[in-house]
Amino acid sequence: MVTKKAAAGKKSSVIGIKVRFELITKDKTRRVIFGLEKDTEGNVVTWKIDFQLFERDKKGDLWGEAIVILQVEVDKALNAKAEKALKGLTPGQSAHALGPAADDAKAANEGEIDEEEAKETVANTLKQK
């Protein structure tokens, strides 16, 4: 039997959490899935972004498969911003994910820029206001 005193002394802690945001441009031709994942091992917290880009010619077309999928490990300096983003992306973050982040992800997929540059742009989504 657990006493009230013993129950009060117990702590809970978040070991891992995942959220996924689906963003769609106003013209409904570009869709981004922006997923955040938090993992904790001991005192070490790591964040990852799962970024998926979908495009279609017109809004009536089916989305089909993602044209780009990037897994981005978030720099520890952005941990606080990632934590805050769990509650929802700001308008600036959403615009950045649908614009510059998606553009760079697509450019990397087409060999126009290095994939690391695209991953940095995706991570920079968290810096937006």
N, C-alpha and C positions, 0 to 999 in steps of 0.2 A: 504494500500500500504506500502510495506517495503522499507525504504530508504537504500541507500548504507551504511550509517553509522550504522544503526540498523543491517543490514545483516552482516557487518564485526564484530560486537560484539557478534554474536551467536557462540556457541561452539558445536561441535559434540563430542560424546563420544561413545565408544563401550560398549554396555551392555552385549552382549553375542556373542560368535563365536564358531563354530565347524569345525574341520578339521578331515579328516580320511585318514590314510596312509595304503595302502595294500602292505605288504612285503611278498616275496616268496623266499624260499631258492633256491640255484643254481640247486639242484637236483629236484626241483619243487614238493617235497613231504610234505612240511610244509608251511603254509600260516598264517600270523598274520595280523589282522586288529588292528591298533593302532590309536585310536581316541582321540583327545584332545578337551575338551570343557571348555570354559571360561564363567563364569557368574559373573556379577557385580550387587551388591545390595548396593546402596549408595556408600560408599568408600571401601566396602569390596569386594575383588576379590577372587573367588574360581576357582580352576582348577580341572578337573576330567579326568581320563583316562578310556576309554572303550577299553578293551583288549579282543580280541577273537582269539582263536587258532583253526586252522583246520589242519588235517593231512590226508594223504592218502598213500597207499602202493606203488603205482607207479604213474608216472606223467600222464598217460593216464586215470586214474580213476577219477571219479567225486569227487568234494570236500565234498559234503554232509554238514551236520550241524556242527556248531562249537562244538568241544569237551570240550572246556573250555571258559567261559565268566566271566571276572572279571571287576567290577566297582571299580576304585581306586581313592580315594580323595588325591590330591597332597598336600604335606606339603607346607606351605607358603614360606619356604626357597627355594623352587624350582620354584616359580612363574616366575622369570626372565628367567630361562631355558625353561620353558613351553612356554613362550611368544616367545622366539627365535625359538623354534621348530615348531611354526606355519608356518614358511617359508619352512620347510622341515627338515626331520631327517638327521643327519649326518651319514656317513658310520658306525661309532662306535655305534651310537644309534640304527641303523637298525640291526646291528649284535647282539647287546645285546637283542633286542626285539625278534629276531628269535632264539637266543641261550638261555642264562641263564634265561631270563624272561619267555620264552615259556616252558623251562624245569621245572622251579619252578611252573608255573601255572598248568602244567600237573601233577607234583608230588603232589600238593595240592589237585587236583581233585581226585587223586587216594588214598588220605589219608596218603601219605608218609611224608608230611610236613604240617605245619599249614597254613591256607589260608592267614593269616596276613603276614607271611614270604614271600609268593608268591606275595602279593600285594606290599610289600616293594621292592622286586626285580624288579617288573614291573615299579614302580615309579622311581627306580634307573636308568632306561633307559635314563631319562632326564639328568643324571649326566655325561653320556658318551660323549666323544669328537668325 
